[in-house]
Amino acid sequence: MQQLLNNSAAAQHIGVAAATLKYWRSTGAQEIPFIKVGGRVVYASSALDKWLKQHTFKHTGEYKTGGSSHE
């Protein structure tokens, strides 16, 4: 069974403030998949892990410059 995390737990999982994760979700600044369950927003821990892996680099020259925010 897939582990689902609320906004606060998801933010802690990826190491950002809960407000940052909410901002990214509402603006699309970072494309982190989320699930809407009624009025609740939850994140699959596997999706968060995938996003982290996609944003893991060995040096600054590896990530794309322009078009996507890596803050």
C-alpha positions in Angstrom: 0.0 0.0 0.0 1.2 3.4 -1.0 2.1 5.8 1.9 0.2 9.1 1.6 1.6 12.3 3.3 -0.3 15.5 4.2 1.3 18.8 3.1 3.3 19.2 6.3 4.7 15.7 6.3 5.5 15.9 2.6 7.3 19.2 3.0 9.4 17.6 5.8 10.1 14.6 3.6 11.7 16.8 0.9 13.2 19.3 3.3 11.2 22.5 2.6 8.8 24.6 4.5 5.1 23.5 4.3 4.3 27.0 2.9 6.9 26.5 0.2 5.3 23.2 -0.9 1.8 24.8 -0.9 3.2 27.7 -3.0 4.8 25.4 -5.5 1.5 23.4 -5.8 -0.6 26.6 -6.3 1.7 28.2 -8.8 3.2 25.2 -10.6 6.7 26.4 -9.8 7.7 22.8 -9.1 5.8 20.0 -10.7 5.3 17.6 -7.7 2.4 15.3 -8.2 -0.3 15.5 -5.6 -3.6 13.8 -4.9 -6.8 15.6 -4.0 -9.1 13.6 -1.7 -12.2 15.7 -1.0 -10.9 18.9 0.5 -7.5 17.4 1.4 -4.3 17.4 -0.5 -1.9 14.4 0.0 1.3 13.3 -1.6 2.5 9.8 -2.4 5.9 9.3 -0.8 7.0 7.4 -3.9 6.2 10.5 -6.0 8.2 12.7 -3.6 11.2 10.3 -3.8 11.0 10.3 -7.6 11.0 14.1 -7.6 14.0 14.2 -5.2 15.9 11.8 -7.4 15.1 14.0 -10.5 16.5 17.0 -8.5 19.7 15.4 -7.3 22.9 16.5 -9.0 26.6 16.0 -8.7 27.6 19.5 -9.7 25.8 22.7 -10.8 26.5 22.1 -14.4 24.2 19.1 -14.5 20.9 20.9 -13.9 19.1 22.8 -16.6 19.5 26.5 -16.6 16.5 28.4 -17.8 12.8 27.4 -17.9 12.8 25.6 -14.6 13.2 26.7 -11.0 15.5 24.7 -8.8 15.1 26.7 -5.6 
